Amino acid sequence: MNNPHILYSAEKVSAKSRLFKLAQLKNTELMRGKTVEEHRVFQQRLAEIRPIPPNISVAEDVVANVHCEWVTREESRTDKVILYIHGGSWAFGDLQTARPVGVLLAEATNSSVLVADYRLSPEHPYPAGLDDCADVYRQLLRNGISPERLAVFGDSAGGNLALCLLHQLREEDTSLPSAVACASPVTDLSDDSALFRQQPDLIFTQHNGEERDIFSLYLDGQSPGDPAVSPILADTAGFPPILIHVGGDEALRDDNVAYANYAVAQGSPVICKVWSEMFHDFTIAGAALRESSHSVAEIGHFFMKHMRQ
C-alpha cells in the first residue's frame, strides 16, 4: 500500500558511510560490555575532539533549575528557539557531548539552540528527565518565546522524550511547539516493539555487575504501556508537524514507520523518511557523512518552514 507520509531516500549510499556504519556497529558491540559510567566517559572523550566552529558561540545557562547551554551563530535570532533533547539511552550524554548536535542545528537554521542537560537514569529514572525537559519548555514560554517560534529536536532516547513531551504538554493544555523533528526516536518501550524483539547491542549496558536493558533502567517499574513513555500509545490528535529520519538498516526502523502510520491514522501531520542502508542516529554524524549532512539540511528546512518568521 502506498503511504505518502513514508518516504525513502533515493540517493546512493557512499562507501564512506558503509565503513562508518561498520565502525558504529563494532563500537556498539563493545559498549554493550561497558558500565554506564564507562560509557559516559567514552562519550565525553569523543566530544573533546570535536572543536567548536569559529562562527559558533556557546553560553551556559540555568533554565527552570536545569543546566542548559545556548548554541548560536551570528545570524541566530533570539526570538526563535530550537530545544534540543539529546540522545544516549536516557543514561548517557551531557552538555559537552550534545554540543556538536547543537552546532549542527544552529548552522542549519536561523534559530538559537538550547540544549537541555536533563537528569539521567539509572540515578534519576522516569519521570525525572521528562520533567526537566517540560520545565525548560514551559520556562521558555514564560520568558516570552512564542510557541509559533519554538521547535523541538530529539535523537534516539531524546526523540522519545521529545514525543512524550508533546503528550505531556497537550494533556496539561500547554501550548505546543510549532514543529518537532526526531532522528531515530524510540517510540515503543514494550516487549512487543520491533526494537526489543531484535535485542540489538545498543539497548544493553552493564550496571551493578550485571547486563541490563536500558528500558528497565529508565522505567524503574513504570509500565511501558503508559503513553507517557511509549509514544506509539499516545493520542496524537492536535500535534504539530513531526518529521522523523531513521536509518534503513537500524533496529528502530519498523517502530518509527509504525509510529508514523499510527499518528497519521489519527490525523496528525507526520512524515517519516527512511534512509537507505543508514545506521542508528546517523543524522548526528553531521558533516562527517554526506547522508548525515543532507539529513540535517532537511531537518533545518523543516524547522524554518514551520517556525513563524
Contacts in CASP RR format, 6 or more apart in sequence:
PFRMAT RR
TARGET T0000
AUTHOR 0000-0000-0000
METHOD contacts of the structure
MODEL  1
MNNPHILYSAEKVSAKSRLFKLAQLKNTELMRGKTVEEHRVFQQRLAEIR
PIPPNISVAEDVVANVHCEWVTREESRTDKVILYIHGGSWAFGDLQTARP
VGVLLAEATNSSVLVADYRLSPEHPYPAGLDDCADVYRQLLRNGISPERL
AVFGDSAGGNLALCLLHQLREEDTSLPSAVACASPVTDLSDDSALFRQQP
DLIFTQHNGEERDIFSLYLDGQSPGDPAVSPILADTAGFPPILIHVGGDE
ALRDDNVAYANYAVAQGSPVICKVWSEMFHDFTIAGAALRESSHSVAEIG
HFFMKHMRQ
3 260 0 8 1.000
3 261 0 8 1.000
3 264 0 8 1.000
5 260 0 8 1.000
5 261 0 8 1.000
5 264 0 8 1.000
5 270 0 8 1.000
5 271 0 8 1.000
5 272 0 8 1.000
6 257 0 8 1.000
6 260 0 8 1.000
6 261 0 8 1.000
6 272 0 8 1.000
6 273 0 8 1.000
6 274 0 8 1.000
7 271 0 8 1.000
7 272 0 8 1.000
7 273 0 8 1.000
7 274 0 8 1.000
8 273 0 8 1.000
8 274 0 8 1.000
8 276 0 8 1.000
9 273 0 8 1.000
9 274 0 8 1.000
9 275 0 8 1.000
9 276 0 8 1.000
9 278 0 8 1.000
9 291 0 8 1.000
10 276 0 8 1.000
11 276 0 8 1.000
11 291 0 8 1.000
11 294 0 8 1.000
13 276 0 8 1.000
13 277 0 8 1.000
13 278 0 8 1.000
13 291 0 8 1.000
14 289 0 8 1.000
14 290 0 8 1.000
14 291 0 8 1.000
16 289 0 8 1.000
16 290 0 8 1.000
17 277 0 8 1.000
17 278 0 8 1.000
17 282 0 8 1.000
17 289 0 8 1.000
17 290 0 8 1.000
17 291 0 8 1.000
18 277 0 8 1.000
20 279 0 8 1.000
20 285 0 8 1.000
20 288 0 8 1.000
20 289 0 8 1.000
21 249 0 8 1.000
21 277 0 8 1.000
21 278 0 8 1.000
21 279 0 8 1.000
21 282 0 8 1.000
24 279 0 8 1.000
24 280 0 8 1.000
25 201 0 8 1.000
25 279 0 8 1.000
28 200 0 8 1.000
28 201 0 8 1.000
28 202 0 8 1.000
28 280 0 8 1.000
29 201 0 8 1.000
31 39 0 8 1.000
31 42 0 8 1.000
31 201 0 8 1.000
31 202 0 8 1.000
31 205 0 8 1.000
32 201 0 8 1.000
32 202 0 8 1.000
32 204 0 8 1.000
32 205 0 8 1.000
32 206 0 8 1.000
32 211 0 8 1.000
33 204 0 8 1.000
33 205 0 8 1.000
33 206 0 8 1.000
33 211 0 8 1.000
34 42 0 8 1.000
34 205 0 8 1.000
34 206 0 8 1.000
35 205 0 8 1.000
35 206 0 8 1.000
35 207 0 8 1.000
35 209 0 8 1.000
36 91 0 8 1.000
36 92 0 8 1.000
36 122 0 8 1.000
36 205 0 8 1.000
36 206 0 8 1.000
36 207 0 8 1.000
36 217 0 8 1.000
38 206 0 8 1.000
39 91 0 8 1.000
39 92 0 8 1.000
39 205 0 8 1.000
40 91 0 8 1.000
40 92 0 8 1.000
40 93 0 8 1.000
40 94 0 8 1.000
43 88 0 8 1.000
43 92 0 8 1.000
43 93 0 8 1.000
43 97 0 8 1.000
44 94 0 8 1.000
44 96 0 8 1.000
44 97 0 8 1.000
46 97 0 8 1.000
47 96 0 8 1.000
47 97 0 8 1.000
47 99 0 8 1.000
47 100 0 8 1.000
48 96 0 8 1.000
50 99 0 8 1.000
50 100 0 8 1.000
52 58 0 8 1.000
52 99 0 8 1.000
52 103 0 8 1.000
53 103 0 8 1.000
53 107 0 8 1.000
55 73 0 8 1.000
55 74 0 8 1.000
55 107 0 8 1.000
56 71 0 8 1.000
56 72 0 8 1.000
56 73 0 8 1.000
56 103 0 8 1.000
56 106 0 8 1.000
56 107 0 8 1.000
57 70 0 8 1.000
57 71 0 8 1.000
57 72 0 8 1.000
57 73 0 8 1.000
58 69 0 8 1.000
58 70 0 8 1.000
58 71 0 8 1.000
58 99 0 8 1.000
59 69 0 8 1.000
59 70 0 8 1.000
59 72 0 8 1.000
60 67 0 8 1.000
60 68 0 8 1.000
60 69 0 8 1.000
60 70 0 8 1.000
60 95 0 8 1.000
61 67 0 8 1.000
61 68 0 8 1.000
61 69 0 8 1.000
61 70 0 8 1.000
61 114 0 8 1.000
62 68 0 8 1.000
63 114 0 8 1.000
63 116 0 8 1.000
63 135 0 8 1.000
63 136 0 8 1.000
63 139 0 8 1.000
63 140 0 8 1.000
64 132 0 8 1.000
64 135 0 8 1.000
64 136 0 8 1.000
64 138 0 8 1.000
64 139 0 8 1.000
65 135 0 8 1.000
66 116 0 8 1.000
66 117 0 8 1.000
66 118 0 8 1.000
66 132 0 8 1.000
66 135 0 8 1.000
66 136 0 8 1.000
67 95 0 8 1.000
67 117 0 8 1.000
68 95 0 8 1.000
68 114 0 8 1.000
68 115 0 8 1.000
68 116 0 8 1.000
68 117 0 8 1.000
68 136 0 8 1.000
69 95 0 8 1.000
69 98 0 8 1.000
69 99 0 8 1.000
69 114 0 8 1.000
69 115 0 8 1.000
69 117 0 8 1.000
70 112 0 8 1.000
70 113 0 8 1.000
70 114 0 8 1.000
70 115 0 8 1.000
71 99 0 8 1.000
71 102 0 8 1.000
71 103 0 8 1.000
71 105 0 8 1.000
71 106 0 8 1.000
71 112 0 8 1.000
71 113 0 8 1.000
71 114 0 8 1.000
71 115 0 8 1.000
72 106 0 8 1.000
72 112 0 8 1.000
72 113 0 8 1.000
73 106 0 8 1.000
73 107 0 8 1.000
75 110 0 8 1.000
76 106 0 8 1.000
76 109 0 8 1.000
76 110 0 8 1.000
76 111 0 8 1.000
76 112 0 8 1.000
76 113 0 8 1.000
77 110 0 8 1.000
77 111 0 8 1.000
77 112 0 8 1.000
78 112 0 8 1.000
79 145 0 8 1.000
79 146 0 8 1.000
79 149 0 8 1.000
80 109 0 8 1.000
80 110 0 8 1.000
80 111 0 8 1.000
80 112 0 8 1.000
80 149 0 8 1.000
80 150 0 8 1.000
80 307 0 8 1.000
81 111 0 8 1.000
81 112 0 8 1.000
81 113 0 8 1.000
81 114 0 8 1.000
81 140 0 8 1.000
81 145 0 8 1.000
81 149 0 8 1.000
81 150 0 8 1.000
81 151 0 8 1.000
82 105 0 8 1.000
82 109 0 8 1.000
82 111 0 8 1.000
82 112 0 8 1.000
82 113 0 8 1.000
82 114 0 8 1.000
82 150 0 8 1.000
82 151 0 8 1.000
82 152 0 8 1.000
82 153 0 8 1.000
82 303 0 8 1.000
83 114 0 8 1.000
83 116 0 8 1.000
83 133 0 8 1.000
83 136 0 8 1.000
83 137 0 8 1.000
83 140 0 8 1.000
83 150 0 8 1.000
83 151 0 8 1.000
83 152 0 8 1.000
83 153 0 8 1.000
83 177 0 8 1.000
84 98 0 8 1.000
84 101 0 8 1.000
84 102 0 8 1.000
84 105 0 8 1.000
84 113 0 8 1.000
84 114 0 8 1.000
84 115 0 8 1.000
84 116 0 8 1.000
84 152 0 8 1.000
84 153 0 8 1.000
84 154 0 8 1.000
85 116 0 8 1.000
85 118 0 8 1.000
85 133 0 8 1.000
85 152 0 8 1.000
85 153 0 8 1.000
85 154 0 8 1.000
85 158 0 8 1.000
85 159 0 8 1.000
85 161 0 8 1.000
85 162 0 8 1.000
85 165 0 8 1.000
86 93 0 8 1.000
86 97 0 8 1.000
86 98 0 8 1.000
86 101 0 8 1.000
86 115 0 8 1.000
86 116 0 8 1.000
86 154 0 8 1.000
86 155 0 8 1.000
86 158 0 8 1.000
87 93 0 8 1.000
87 98 0 8 1.000
87 154 0 8 1.000
87 155 0 8 1.000
87 156 0 8 1.000
87 157 0 8 1.000
87 158 0 8 1.000
87 159 0 8 1.000
87 281 0 8 1.000
88 156 0 8 1.000
88 157 0 8 1.000
88 158 0 8 1.000
89 156 0 8 1.000
89 157 0 8 1.000
89 202 0 8 1.000
89 203 0 8 1.000
89 205 0 8 1.000
89 214 0 8 1.000
89 218 0 8 1.000
90 120 0 8 1.000
90 121 0 8 1.000
90 126 0 8 1.000
90 129 0 8 1.000
90 157 0 8 1.000
90 158 0 8 1.000
90 160 0 8 1.000
90 161 0 8 1.000
90 214 0 8 1.000
90 217 0 8 1.000
90 218 0 8 1.000
91 120 0 8 1.000
91 121 0 8 1.000
91 122 0 8 1.000
91 205 0 8 1.000
91 214 0 8 1.000
91 217 0 8 1.000
91 218 0 8 1.000
92 120 0 8 1.000
93 120 0 8 1.000
94 117 0 8 1.000
95 115 0 8 1.000
95 117 0 8 1.000
98 115 0 8 1.000
98 117 0 8 1.000
99 115 0 8 1.000
100 284 0 8 1.000
100 286 0 8 1.000
101 115 0 8 1.000
101 155 0 8 1.000
101 284 0 8 1.000
102 113 0 8 1.000
102 115 0 8 1.000
104 284 0 8 1.000
104 286 0 8 1.000
104 296 0 8 1.000
105 111 0 8 1.000
105 113 0 8 1.000
105 153 0 8 1.000
105 296 0 8 1.000
105 299 0 8 1.000
105 300 0 8 1.000
106 112 0 8 1.000
106 113 0 8 1.000
108 296 0 8 1.000
108 297 0 8 1.000
108 299 0 8 1.000
108 300 0 8 1.000
108 301 0 8 1.000
108 303 0 8 1.000
109 300 0 8 1.000
109 303 0 8 1.000
109 304 0 8 1.000
110 304 0 8 1.000
111 151 0 8 1.000
111 303 0 8 1.000
111 304 0 8 1.000
111 307 0 8 1.000
114 136 0 8 1.000
114 140 0 8 1.000
116 132 0 8 1.000
116 133 0 8 1.000
116 136 0 8 1.000
118 128 0 8 1.000
118 129 0 8 1.000
118 130 0 8 1.000
118 132 0 8 1.000
118 133 0 8 1.000
118 136 0 8 1.000
118 161 0 8 1.000
119 128 0 8 1.000
119 129 0 8 1.000
119 132 0 8 1.000
120 129 0 8 1.000
121 128 0 8 1.000
121 214 0 8 1.000
121 217 0 8 1.000
121 218 0 8 1.000
121 220 0 8 1.000
122 207 0 8 1.000
122 217 0 8 1.000
122 218 0 8 1.000
122 220 0 8 1.000
125 217 0 8 1.000
125 218 0 8 1.000
125 219 0 8 1.000
125 220 0 8 1.000
125 222 0 8 1.000
126 218 0 8 1.000
126 219 0 8 1.000
126 220 0 8 1.000
126 222 0 8 1.000
126 228 0 8 1.000
126 229 0 8 1.000
127 222 0 8 1.000
127 228 0 8 1.000
129 161 0 8 1.000
130 161 0 8 1.000
130 164 0 8 1.000
130 165 0 8 1.000
130 168 0 8 1.000
130 228 0 8 1.000
133 161 0 8 1.000
133 162 0 8 1.000
133 165 0 8 1.000
134 165 0 8 1.000
134 168 0 8 1.000
134 169 0 8 1.000
137 150 0 8 1.000
137 152 0 8 1.000
137 165 0 8 1.000
137 169 0 8 1.000
137 174 0 8 1.000
137 177 0 8 1.000
138 174 0 8 1.000
140 150 0 8 1.000
141 147 0 8 1.000
141 150 0 8 1.000
141 174 0 8 1.000
141 175 0 8 1.000
146 308 0 8 1.000
147 175 0 8 1.000
147 176 0 8 1.000
147 177 0 8 1.000
147 178 0 8 1.000
148 178 0 8 1.000
148 307 0 8 1.000
148 308 0 8 1.000
149 178 0 8 1.000
149 307 0 8 1.000
149 308 0 8 1.000
150 177 0 8 1.000
150 178 0 8 1.000
150 307 0 8 1.000
151 177 0 8 1.000
151 178 0 8 1.000
151 179 0 8 1.000
151 180 0 8 1.000
151 181 0 8 1.000
151 303 0 8 1.000
151 306 0 8 1.000
151 307 0 8 1.000
152 162 0 8 1.000
152 165 0 8 1.000
152 166 0 8 1.000
152 177 0 8 1.000
152 179 0 8 1.000
152 180 0 8 1.000
152 181 0 8 1.000
153 162 0 8 1.000
153 180 0 8 1.000
153 181 0 8 1.000
153 182 0 8 1.000
153 183 0 8 1.000
153 299 0 8 1.000
153 303 0 8 1.000
154 161 0 8 1.000
154 162 0 8 1.000
154 181 0 8 1.000
154 182 0 8 1.000
154 183 0 8 1.000
154 185 0 8 1.000
155 182 0 8 1.000
155 183 0 8 1.000
155 184 0 8 1.000
155 185 0 8 1.000
155 281 0 8 1.000
155 283 0 8 1.000
155 284 0 8 1.000
156 183 0 8 1.000
156 184 0 8 1.000
156 185 0 8 1.000
156 186 0 8 1.000
156 280 0 8 1.000
156 281 0 8 1.000
157 186 0 8 1.000
157 214 0 8 1.000
157 218 0 8 1.000
158 182 0 8 1.000
158 185 0 8 1.000
158 186 0 8 1.000
159 182 0 8 1.000
159 183 0 8 1.000
159 184 0 8 1.000
159 185 0 8 1.000
159 186 0 8 1.000
160 185 0 8 1.000
160 186 0 8 1.000
160 187 0 8 1.000
160 189 0 8 1.000
160 229 0 8 1.000
160 231 0 8 1.000
162 180 0 8 1.000
162 182 0 8 1.000
162 185 0 8 1.000
163 180 0 8 1.000
163 182 0 8 1.000
163 185 0 8 1.000
163 187 0 8 1.000
163 231 0 8 1.000
163 234 0 8 1.000
163 242 0 8 1.000
163 259 0 8 1.000
164 227 0 8 1.000
164 228 0 8 1.000
164 229 0 8 1.000
164 231 0 8 1.000
164 234 0 8 1.000
166 176 0 8 1.000
166 177 0 8 1.000
166 180 0 8 1.000
166 231 0 8 1.000
166 234 0 8 1.000
166 236 0 8 1.000
166 239 0 8 1.000
166 240 0 8 1.000
167 227 0 8 1.000
167 228 0 8 1.000
167 231 0 8 1.000
167 234 0 8 1.000
167 235 0 8 1.000
168 228 0 8 1.000
169 175 0 8 1.000
169 176 0 8 1.000
170 176 0 8 1.000
170 235 0 8 1.000
170 238 0 8 1.000
170 239 0 8 1.000
176 238 0 8 1.000
176 239 0 8 1.000
176 240 0 8 1.000
177 240 0 8 1.000
178 240 0 8 1.000
178 241 0 8 1.000
178 306 0 8 1.000
178 307 0 8 1.000
178 308 0 8 1.000
179 240 0 8 1.000
179 241 0 8 1.000
179 242 0 8 1.000
179 243 0 8 1.000
179 302 0 8 1.000
179 303 0 8 1.000
179 305 0 8 1.000
179 306 0 8 1.000
179 307 0 8 1.000
180 239 0 8 1.000
180 240 0 8 1.000
180 241 0 8 1.000
180 242 0 8 1.000
180 243 0 8 1.000
181 242 0 8 1.000
181 243 0 8 1.000
181 244 0 8 1.000
181 245 0 8 1.000
181 299 0 8 1.000
181 300 0 8 1.000
181 302 0 8 1.000
181 303 0 8 1.000
182 242 0 8 1.000
182 243 0 8 1.000
182 244 0 8 1.000
182 245 0 8 1.000
183 244 0 8 1.000
183 245 0 8 1.000
183 246 0 8 1.000
183 281 0 8 1.000
183 282 0 8 1.000
183 283 0 8 1.000
183 284 0 8 1.000
183 295 0 8 1.000
183 299 0 8 1.000
184 245 0 8 1.000
184 246 0 8 1.000
184 247 0 8 1.000
184 250 0 8 1.000
184 252 0 8 1.000
184 256 0 8 1.000
184 280 0 8 1.000
184 281 0 8 1.000
184 282 0 8 1.000
184 283 0 8 1.000
185 231 0 8 1.000
185 244 0 8 1.000
185 252 0 8 1.000
185 256 0 8 1.000
185 259 0 8 1.000
186 195 0 8 1.000
186 252 0 8 1.000
186 255 0 8 1.000
187 193 0 8 1.000
187 230 0 8 1.000
187 231 0 8 1.000
187 232 0 8 1.000
187 252 0 8 1.000
187 255 0 8 1.000
187 256 0 8 1.000
187 258 0 8 1.000
187 259 0 8 1.000
188 194 0 8 1.000
188 195 0 8 1.000
188 196 0 8 1.000
188 224 0 8 1.000
188 230 0 8 1.000
188 231 0 8 1.000
188 232 0 8 1.000
188 233 0 8 1.000
188 255 0 8 1.000
188 258 0 8 1.000
188 259 0 8 1.000
189 196 0 8 1.000
189 215 0 8 1.000
189 218 0 8 1.000
189 219 0 8 1.000
189 224 0 8 1.000
189 225 0 8 1.000
189 229 0 8 1.000
189 230 0 8 1.000
190 196 0 8 1.000
190 224 0 8 1.000
190 225 0 8 1.000
190 230 0 8 1.000
191 197 0 8 1.000
191 224 0 8 1.000
193 232 0 8 1.000
193 255 0 8 1.000
194 251 0 8 1.000
194 252 0 8 1.000
194 253 0 8 1.000
194 254 0 8 1.000
194 255 0 8 1.000
194 258 0 8 1.000
195 203 0 8 1.000
195 251 0 8 1.000
195 252 0 8 1.000
195 255 0 8 1.000
196 203 0 8 1.000
196 213 0 8 1.000
196 215 0 8 1.000
198 251 0 8 1.000
200 251 0 8 1.000
202 251 0 8 1.000
202 280 0 8 1.000
203 213 0 8 1.000
203 214 0 8 1.000
203 215 0 8 1.000
203 251 0 8 1.000
204 211 0 8 1.000
204 212 0 8 1.000
204 213 0 8 1.000
204 214 0 8 1.000
205 211 0 8 1.000
205 212 0 8 1.000
205 214 0 8 1.000
205 217 0 8 1.000
206 212 0 8 1.000
207 217 0 8 1.000
215 224 0 8 1.000
218 229 0 8 1.000
219 229 0 8 1.000
222 228 0 8 1.000
222 229 0 8 1.000
223 229 0 8 1.000
224 230 0 8 1.000
225 233 0 8 1.000
226 233 0 8 1.000
227 233 0 8 1.000
227 234 0 8 1.000
227 235 0 8 1.000
228 234 0 8 1.000
231 259 0 8 1.000
232 255 0 8 1.000
232 258 0 8 1.000
232 259 0 8 1.000
232 262 0 8 1.000
235 266 0 8 1.000
236 262 0 8 1.000
236 263 0 8 1.000
236 266 0 8 1.000
236 267 0 8 1.000
236 268 0 8 1.000
236 270 0 8 1.000
237 266 0 8 1.000
237 267 0 8 1.000
237 268 0 8 1.000
238 268 0 8 1.000
239 263 0 8 1.000
239 268 0 8 1.000
239 269 0 8 1.000
239 270 0 8 1.000
240 269 0 8 1.000
240 306 0 8 1.000
241 269 0 8 1.000
241 270 0 8 1.000
241 271 0 8 1.000
241 302 0 8 1.000
241 306 0 8 1.000
242 263 0 8 1.000
242 268 0 8 1.000
242 269 0 8 1.000
242 270 0 8 1.000
242 271 0 8 1.000
243 270 0 8 1.000
243 271 0 8 1.000
243 273 0 8 1.000
243 298 0 8 1.000
243 299 0 8 1.000
243 302 0 8 1.000
244 256 0 8 1.000
244 259 0 8 1.000
244 260 0 8 1.000
244 270 0 8 1.000
244 271 0 8 1.000
244 272 0 8 1.000
244 273 0 8 1.000
245 272 0 8 1.000
245 273 0 8 1.000
245 275 0 8 1.000
245 283 0 8 1.000
245 295 0 8 1.000
245 298 0 8 1.000
245 299 0 8 1.000
246 252 0 8 1.000
246 253 0 8 1.000
246 256 0 8 1.000
246 257 0 8 1.000
246 272 0 8 1.000
246 273 0 8 1.000
246 274 0 8 1.000
246 275 0 8 1.000
247 253 0 8 1.000
247 274 0 8 1.000
247 275 0 8 1.000
247 276 0 8 1.000
247 277 0 8 1.000
247 278 0 8 1.000
247 279 0 8 1.000
247 280 0 8 1.000
247 282 0 8 1.000
248 274 0 8 1.000
248 275 0 8 1.000
248 276 0 8 1.000
248 277 0 8 1.000
248 278 0 8 1.000
249 277 0 8 1.000
249 278 0 8 1.000
249 279 0 8 1.000
250 278 0 8 1.000
250 279 0 8 1.000
250 280 0 8 1.000
250 282 0 8 1.000
251 280 0 8 1.000
252 280 0 8 1.000
253 274 0 8 1.000
256 272 0 8 1.000
256 274 0 8 1.000
257 272 0 8 1.000
257 274 0 8 1.000
259 270 0 8 1.000
259 272 0 8 1.000
260 270 0 8 1.000
260 271 0 8 1.000
260 272 0 8 1.000
263 270 0 8 1.000
264 270 0 8 1.000
273 298 0 8 1.000
275 282 0 8 1.000
275 291 0 8 1.000
275 295 0 8 1.000
278 291 0 8 1.000
282 289 0 8 1.000
282 291 0 8 1.000
282 292 0 8 1.000
282 295 0 8 1.000
283 292 0 8 1.000
283 295 0 8 1.000
283 296 0 8 1.000
283 299 0 8 1.000
284 292 0 8 1.000
285 292 0 8 1.000
286 292 0 8 1.000
286 293 0 8 1.000
286 295 0 8 1.000
286 296 0 8 1.000
287 293 0 8 1.000
END
